[in-house]
Amino acid sequence: MVAFYTLGCKLNFSETSTIGRQLSDIGYRKTDFENKADLYVINTCSVTENANRECRRIIRKAKKTAPNSKVVVTGCYAQLKPKAIAEISGVDMVLGANDKFNLPKLLNTINEKQTEKIHGCEIDNLDYHSSYSLNDRSRSFLKIQDGCDYPCTYCTIPLARGKSRCDSIENIIKNAENIAVNGIKEIVLTGVNIGEFIDINTKNNFYDLIKKLEKVEGIQRYRISSIEPNLITNDIIDFVKKSNKFMPHFHIPMQSGSDAILGKMKRRYNSTVYGNKVQAIIKAIPNVCIGADVIVGFPGETEQEFEKTLHFIKDLPISYLHVFSYSERENTEAIHFDGVVSKKKRSERSKQLRILSEKLQRNFYQKYLLTEQNALFERENKDGFLYGFTENYIRVKIPFSEKHVQRKIKIKLLSFDKNSNILSEKLTTNN
């Protein structure tokens, strides 16, 4: 038996699922992480300090559940801190970016005491490995790109995943077709910096890719995961506007509304570029949902600079926020910057933005109450409801029925529950 625990982003989920299929091919059966297993695979994240602490907690939990089990740790934290992880009690193997997908072969050496615990942590000349998720969630996360060439001063991802590299459109289409064969109706395109996608063979770009994906039979919906504002072209906006399959939903990293802070972060846009891009999308696609990432407490973020971010967000048609408190990371430029913001201040600012996010989301949802929308429903929840999302990413629920799982249904949005989900009335069902 094998159990998996994934920390971090959609990209990690796609890779965990791929590793799971590799192990299934050699006879392992998957079980929940809470259950006893012979092998535990922990796929880590290193975006924040909390993710590192969480990794250690999960390792302890696995060994407590099954003291005689083997524990393998991979992912970004494993790439950045392989020796530190290898020294944690209970860890049997650490796999870096180069050997992440070689686990089935390396398992034969896991019981050999003289064998090195650490494998594949050389960051140069990394290969590209395709991956996508199946059967873990109702949507599939399809990896199209890995690594990053952006030198943001706070980020460790280039150190953990290497330089930007991409799959071929031909292979991505094959993976999308396989996802469709498995009955999954929605795909989320994922990577580290997907807007920089360039086909390794033809040099076609992201716009060329999404035009080809539109034609894959069996997939009803695509969503574009986080994409940099400077890489959203007019062609992409116009394509999503006209598309039958690419949903009116963009997640666009902002990080700050202050040009001074954006400059210190070495982001490749300023607030004017960001604001103009959001307004261009809204003008073209009025019902679009736009999410944003924001970092609070970056070195040099005074009260005035934070207020600029608050007002900037309030002046834009943003639908929700993902809020992160700045976290000092080794081997980044920002760790040496002056103007350190106290952790108390970071926490206070984070709370302010999370409250603002709740208001933005509720206001966005409110606009669509009593309207009819198409929703794709996913899975049963403990409270007896089936949950799903409208085309523009409003989370809705209807009483559970097996016949509605993975079905697109026309619904009427009736009312909010206490968690801001919308209770809906089913109108018609589509295949």
N, C-alpha and C positions, 0 to 999 in steps of 0.2 A: 504494500500500500504506500502511496505517496500523497503528501498534503502540501499545499502551496499557500504562501502569504505574500501579497503584493503591496508594496508601499509606493505612493507617488502617482505618477501620471498615467494617461491612457496608453502611452507608448509602452510602459512597463507591463500593463495588463495584456497587451498584444503579444509581448515577448514571453511572458509567463505561460500563456495559453499555448504558444508554439512549443515551448520546452515540455509542457504537459503532454502534447501529442507525441513528441519524440519518445518520452518515457512509456507512454501507452503502447507504442510500437514494439517495445522490448519486454512487455508483459506486466508493467505496473498498472494498478488500478487506483483511481483517484478517490480520495476521501476528504471530508472537511478538516480544516486545520485544528479544530477542537478535538478531533478524534485521534486515537492512537494510530501511528503510522510507522512504517519501517524507515521512511525517508521524508525529511522535511526540506523544502526548497523555499528560501526566503529571498525575494527580489526587492532590493533596497532602493531608496531614494536619498539624495544628498542635498536637496534644494534648501532645506532649513536644518538648523541644529536639532529641532524636535524630531525630525525623521531619523537622525542618527540614534537618538535615545530610544526611539520606538523600535528600531532594529534590535537593539540589545534586549529590550523587554520581550520581544517576540521569540528570540533565541532561548531565553530562559523558560518561556512558556512551553515551547516545544519539548525541551528536555524534561520539564516537570511532567508533561503528559505521557511521554514515552522515553524513559531514561536510557534505554538501549538503542534508541533510534540513531540514524545518521542525519546530520544537519549540514546542508550546503547553502552558502550565502553568495548571492550574485547581485548585479545591479550597480548603480552609480556609487553608492557608499563603498561597496566592495572594491570598485576600481580605484577610488581615491584613498582608502584606508585599509588595504589588504592585510598588512601586518597586524594592525590593531584588532581587526576582526578575527584573524587566525589565532590570536592569543586569548580570545574569549572562550571560557570554559564551555565545552560541548560542541564547538564548531569543528567539523571534520574536513571541510573543503571550502575554499574561497575561489570563485570564478570571476575573472575580470572580463572586459569587453571582448577580448580575442577568443576566449574559450567558453563564453556564456552558452553557446549552443552545442558544445562538445560534451555535455554532461553524460549522456549515455555511454560514451566511450571511456570517460574518466572514472565512472563508477567502479570499474574493475580494480582500480588502484586505491580505493578509499580505505580499505582495511590494511594496507601495507604501511607499517609504521615508519619505514625509512623514506616513504614518498613525500615529496614537498606538498604542503597543504594548498599553496597558492598557485593558480594557473592563469595564464593569459592576461596579465595586467600591463603589458607593454601597450602604450597608447598610440604609437606611430604605425602608419600603414594598416589601419584596421580594415577588414573586409566588411562588405555589406551583407546583412542577413535579413531575408524577408521574414515577416511575421504577421500574424493576424489572430484575433481571438475567435473561438468557436465554443458555443454552449455554456460559456461562463456567465454571459449576460444576454439579454434579448437583442442588443445591438452588437455588431462586430466592430472592433477597433482594427483598422487596416493600416499598417505601417507603410509609408511611401518614401520616407527620408530619415536619416539619422545624423547625429553630430551637428556642430554649429561653428561657423566662421566669425560670428559676431563677438567682439571683445568687450562685452558688458562688464563693468568693473566689479559687480557684485556676484557674478555667476560662475559656478564651477562646472557647468555642463560641458563646455569644450574640453575640460581636463578629464571628465568622466567618460565622454562619448566620442571624443576626437573631432576631426574635421568633418564638414558637411559632405555627405555622400548619399546617393539616391539609388533606388531600384529602377528598372526599366518599365515603361508603360506596358509593354507586352506581358511582363510577369505580374504586374499589378492587376491587369485585366483578368489574367488566369486566376489569381487569388480571389478577386471579386466574384468570378463565376463559381468558384468552389464554395464560397460563402453562400451564394444564392442556392446552390444545390442542397446545402444543409438547412434550407428553410428560413434563413435569416433575411429579414426584409429591409433592415437599415444598417448602413455602414458609416462609421465616423473615420474620416481620413486623419491620420495622426503621424507625428514625427516631432523632431525638435524645432525645426524651422521650415515648415512645409511650403511656405511661399517661395523658397529658394529651390524648389524641386527642378532638377534638370535630368532628363532621361540619360542614363549612362551610355546609351548606344546612339540615339538619334539626336540628342541635345534639345528635344522638345521640352517645353516648360509646363508649369502647373496648369495654365489655361488649356494647353493641349491635352493634358491628362484628364481634366474634368469633362471635356467634350467627349472623350472616348468612354469614360465611365458611365455617362448618361445613357449609353446604348446597351449596357449589360442587362440582359433579361433576368427577371426575378427579383431584382433589387428595386424597391419602391422609393427609398429615401437615402440621401447622402447628407451628411453634415460635415462642414469644414471645421476642424478643431482650431485651436489658437493660431492665428496668422498675423504677422507683423503689419502695421498700418501702411508702411512704405512699400509693401509688396502686394497690396490689394489694388490691382489695376482696374481701369474702367471696363476692360473686356471681361474681367471676372465678375464685377458688379452686374454688368448687363446680362451675362450668361445666367447668373443666379436668378435675376429678375424674370427671365423667360423660361427657365428650366422647369420641367415637370417633376424632377427628382431631387435637385439640390434645394434644400430647405432655406427659407428666409431667416437665417440665423448666422450671425458672425460673432466670434469671440476674438476681441482685438486687444492685445496687451497695451496698457497705457503706462503703468508704473508710477507716473507722477503727472500733475498738471502744471508743474513749475518748470520753466525752461532751464533755469539754473541747475535744478536737480537732474533733469534729463541729460544735460550736458555732462555733469559729473558721473552719471551712470554710463555715458558713452552710447546712449540710445541713438538710433539712426533717423530720428524725426524730432520735431519740436511740437509744442502744443497746437500751433496753427495748422501744421500738417495733419495732426491727429484729428482736430476738430473738423477740418474741411472734409476729411475722409468719411467721418461719421455722418456728416450732413449730406454728403453725396450719396451715401448708401440709403439713408432715410428718404431722400428725394426720389430715388429710383425705386425703392421697395418700401412703401409706407408701413406695411405690417411687419417689418423685420424686427427681430429680437437681437439686441446688441449687448454682449457682455464684455467686461473689461477686467484685467488684472491690475491691482494697485499695490505698491510697496510703501509702507509707512515707516518713518523713523530712519531713513537713509542719512548717513553722515552729512551734516550741513542743512538738514531740513528744520529750519526755524519754524516758529508758530506762523510767521507770515507766509512761508513757503507752503506749509501744510494748508493754510487757509486758501491759497491759490488753487491747490488741488481740489479742495472741497467745492469751491465756487465753479471751477472748471467742469467738474462732474455734474453739478446741479444744472448747469447751463446747456448740457448736452442730452439728447434723447437716449441715455443709457438705460438698459433694462435691469441689469443686476451687476454686482461686483464680486470678484474673488479677491479677498484682502489678505495680504501677507505682511507680517512685521519683519523689518530688515534683520537679517541674521549674519553675524560676522563669519566669513568662511575663509579658511586658510588658503594661501596662494592666490588671493584675489587682490586687486589694487585697492578696493574700498576699505579693506581692513586697516590700511595705513592712513586713511583720511582723517582730517580734523573735524571737529563739530559733532562728536559722538552724541547721539540722542539717548537719554536714559531708557532703560527697559520699561520703567513705569510709564514714561511718555509714549513709548511705542505702543504699549498696551492700551492706553487711553485713546490714542488716535485710531488704532485698529478697531476699537469698540465703536467709535463715532462712525467710521466708514461702514461697519457691519450694520449698524442701525440704519444708515442712509441706504444701504443696499436693500434691506427689507422694504423700505418705503418705495424705492424705485421699482422693485419687483411687483409689489402690490398695486402700485399705480399703473404699471404696464398690464397686469392681469385685469384690473378694473375696467380698462378700456374695452375688453372683449367679453365682459359679462353679458349674458343673454344673446350672444351671437352664436351662429352655427360654425363649427370648425371640424376639420378632419384630424383625427388622432390615431396614432398607432399604439396599441396597448401591449404591454409587456409581460407582467408577471403578477402572481397573487401576492398580496401582503397579509400579514398576520391579522389585520383587522377585517379581512374578508372582502377587500376591494381589489380591483384590477387597476393598475396605474399605467399611465402612458403620457405621451407628449403630443401637443398639437404641432402643426408644421412650424410655427414660430415659437416653439419651445415653452409653451405653457404646460405645466404639469397638471394633469387631470386624473380623475378617478371615477369608476363606475362599479356597481356591485359585481363581484367576481362571477365569471362564467367561463368555463374552459373553452367554449367555442369562440370566445373573443380574444384569446391569447394570440399574439402576432397577427392580428387583423386590423386593417384600417377601417375606422368607423366614423361616420358623421355624427357629431354630438352637439348638444346645446349646453353652453356653460351656464350653470345655475347659481352657485354660491361658493364662498370660501369656507374651508374648515379652519381649525385653529392653527394648522401648520401651513396655511396659505395654499394648500392644494384646492383645486376647484372640483366640486361635485358636479357631475355632468349627467345629462339624460341622453341615452342612446337613441339615435334616430334611424340610421341605416348602416348596414355592414357591407364593406367591399372586400374582395379577395386580396 
